[in-house]
Amino acid sequence: MIRRFLLYLSQAAWARSVTTRLAAARRVARRFVAGETLDEALEVTRKLNAKGLLVTLDYLGESVTSAEDARGVMEAYRWILERIASEKAQASVSLKLTHLGLDISEELCQTNLRHILSIAKERSIGVTIDMESTQYTDTTLRIYRTMRDEYGFDNVGTVIQAYLYRSENDMRDLAAEGAHIRLCKGAYLEPPTVAFPLKADVDANYVKLTRQYLSAPPAGTSSLADERPYLCIATHDEKMIQAAENIIKESKVSPARYEFQMLYGIRGARQEELAKQHKMRVYVPFGTAWYPYFMRRLAERPANLWFFARSFFAR
Ligand SMILES: Cc1cc2nc3c(=O)[nH]c(=O)nc-3n(C[C@H](O)[C@H](O)[C@H](O)COP(=O)(O)OP(=O)(O)OC[C@H]3O[C@@H](n4cnc5c(N)ncnc54)[C@H](O)[C@@H]3O)c2cc1C
């Protein structure tokens, strides 16, 4: 109930306008966001890299409605890639297609994405296309497949959400293709016609999809075939992490075939612990458009609301 209400608020313009003016909201958001500037995000990246953690940088924003703004986002990503390369940061990037203009036109979005991917490929930096609400699932997978065929399996990945009924079939196809996939539970408000309404079912599906993907036979015939399909196990849920670790151990899954991922600001100590045994990547968002991202984090864990409420009274 609270989750649904917070996810509704994450899309509501009036709530955005009220919340982003609150100093307390900005303070709490800083727990999940590395800062407003690229310099701040790179500073966080350096600290995480020094602890053995890899990073994926996300320039916050989504649902852009002007072609000029979408172009600005593309330029920002090109600059982020240049800085990652020049500073030799251990970082990939994550982006959202609606940030690159998908709501305006698919062609505009693809043009912007190609500009980003050509620099990323030149600099050998991975790009993950985040998954948004189900309105975009088919388009995102189609664009992912087009870009992956043009720029290479190792340069482009995308995301599958375990809360969707369709994900089992999607994962089966993507495994056979040898895709680079991040598996998460899913962060949007979806109806029971498309998504499991119960957390227990989402969790069971997460474990099932992890097993299915990690035990898929190597795809393709290139010299990199034994590194594909590749799975990013993106969760903070200890039960999911332990289930994945058991599957990795039992099936002797090669370290070249997977990594763990978590969000910046959540379970930092556990991130460091996992990094001692596995490849571990932290999703580091930055920028001024933090509102919807922040609300989705509150929705995932209503206990964060208490932290939010307390900070109203903090000096
Ligand atoms: C690297 C990464 C990338 C992601 N990319 C996408 C994407 O592209 N599309 C998409 O729909 N979703 C994405 N997500 C979000 C994801 O779908 C979930 O909403 C989110 O990860 C919470 O699910 P969980 O697996 O951590 O399990 P949950 O069952 O939600 O949480 C398990 C436990 O983790 C801890 N926890 C979880 N969330 C929080 C929080 N916000 N604050 C504090 N503690 C918390 C708590 O201890 C909680 O009990 C991403 C998540 C990660 C880690």
The ligand as a MOL file (V3000), in Angstrom:
LIG
                    3D

  0  0  0     0  0            999 V3000
M  V30 BEGIN CTAB
M  V30 COUNTS 53 58 0 0 0
M  V30 BEGIN ATOM
M  V30 1 C 22.5740 -1.9760 -9.5230 0
M  V30 2 C 21.0860 -1.8760 -9.5980 0
M  V30 3 C 20.4940 -1.4130 -10.7530 0
M  V30 4 C 19.1010 -1.3560 -10.8650 0
M  V30 5 N 18.5260 -1.0110 -12.0680 0
M  V30 6 C 17.1750 -1.0740 -12.1890 0
M  V30 7 C 16.5380 -0.8940 -13.4550 0
M  V30 8 O 17.1750 -0.6550 -14.4920 0
M  V30 9 N 15.1810 -0.9930 -13.5050 0
M  V30 10 C 14.4210 -1.2670 -12.3870 0
M  V30 11 O 13.1950 -1.3850 -12.5010 0
M  V30 12 N 15.0070 -1.4130 -11.1820 0
M  V30 13 C 16.3510 -1.3240 -11.0530 0
M  V30 14 N 16.9260 -1.5350 -9.8150 0
M  V30 15 C 16.0860 -1.5370 -8.5930 0
M  V30 16 C 15.5380 -2.9110 -8.2990 0
M  V30 17 O 14.5780 -3.2670 -9.2640 0
M  V30 18 C 14.8750 -2.9610 -6.9110 0
M  V30 19 O 13.8150 -2.0640 -6.8710 0
M  V30 20 C 15.8230 -2.6630 -5.7620 0
M  V30 21 O 17.0990 -3.1830 -5.9860 0
M  V30 22 C 15.2750 -3.2560 -4.4580 0
M  V30 23 O 15.1940 -4.6660 -4.5830 0
M  V30 24 P 16.1710 -5.6730 -3.7900 0
M  V30 25 O 16.5620 -6.7270 -4.7480 0
M  V30 26 O 17.2760 -4.9410 -3.1870 0
M  V30 27 O 15.2210 -6.3850 -2.7390 0
M  V30 28 P 14.1720 -5.8750 -1.6650 0
M  V30 29 O 13.3480 -7.0670 -1.3330 0
M  V30 30 O 13.4710 -4.6310 -2.1240 0
M  V30 31 O 15.0970 -5.4800 -0.4550 0
M  V30 32 C 15.8310 -6.4280 0.2660 0
M  V30 33 C 16.5730 -5.7490 1.3810 0
M  V30 34 O 17.5470 -4.8610 0.8320 0
M  V30 35 C 17.6160 -3.6610 1.5710 0
M  V30 36 N 17.1100 -2.5410 0.7550 0
M  V30 37 C 16.5030 -2.6410 -0.4390 0
M  V30 38 N 16.1900 -1.4220 -0.9280 0
M  V30 39 C 16.6100 -0.5440 -0.0180 0
M  V30 40 C 16.5750 0.8750 0.0590 0
M  V30 41 N 16.0540 1.6190 -0.9000 0
M  V30 42 N 17.1090 1.4630 1.1680 0
M  V30 43 C 17.6650 0.7220 2.1470 0
M  V30 44 N 17.7160 -0.6370 2.1280 0
M  V30 45 C 17.1940 -1.2540 1.0740 0
M  V30 46 C 16.7300 -3.8770 2.7820 0
M  V30 47 O 17.5100 -4.4470 3.7950 0
M  V30 48 C 15.7170 -4.8740 2.2790 0
M  V30 49 O 15.1100 -5.6070 3.2920 0
M  V30 50 C 18.3080 -1.6620 -9.7210 0
M  V30 51 C 18.9050 -2.1260 -8.5560 0
M  V30 52 C 20.2700 -2.2690 -8.4840 0
M  V30 53 C 20.8760 -2.8010 -7.2270 0
M  V30 END ATOM
M  V30 BEGIN BOND
M  V30 1 1 1 2
M  V30 2 1 2 3
M  V30 3 2 2 52
M  V30 4 2 3 4
M  V30 5 1 4 5
M  V30 6 1 4 50
M  V30 7 2 5 6
M  V30 8 1 6 7
M  V30 9 1 6 13
M  V30 10 2 7 8
M  V30 11 1 7 9
M  V30 12 1 9 10
M  V30 13 2 10 11
M  V30 14 1 10 12
M  V30 15 2 12 13
M  V30 16 1 13 14
M  V30 17 1 14 15
M  V30 18 1 14 50
M  V30 19 1 15 16
M  V30 20 1 16 17
M  V30 21 1 16 18
M  V30 22 1 18 19
M  V30 23 1 18 20
M  V30 24 1 20 21
M  V30 25 1 20 22
M  V30 26 1 22 23
M  V30 27 1 23 24
M  V30 28 2 24 25
M  V30 29 1 24 26
M  V30 30 1 24 27
M  V30 31 1 27 28
M  V30 32 2 28 29
M  V30 33 1 28 30
M  V30 34 1 28 31
M  V30 35 1 31 32
M  V30 36 1 32 33
M  V30 37 1 33 34
M  V30 38 1 33 48
M  V30 39 1 34 35
M  V30 40 1 35 36
M  V30 41 1 35 46
M  V30 42 1 36 37
M  V30 43 1 36 45
M  V30 44 2 37 38
M  V30 45 1 38 39
M  V30 46 1 39 40
M  V30 47 2 39 45
M  V30 48 1 40 41
M  V30 49 2 40 42
M  V30 50 1 42 43
M  V30 51 2 43 44
M  V30 52 1 44 45
M  V30 53 1 46 47
M  V30 54 1 46 48
M  V30 55 1 48 49
M  V30 56 2 50 51
M  V30 57 1 51 52
M  V30 58 1 52 53
M  V30 END BOND
M  V30 END CTAB
M  END
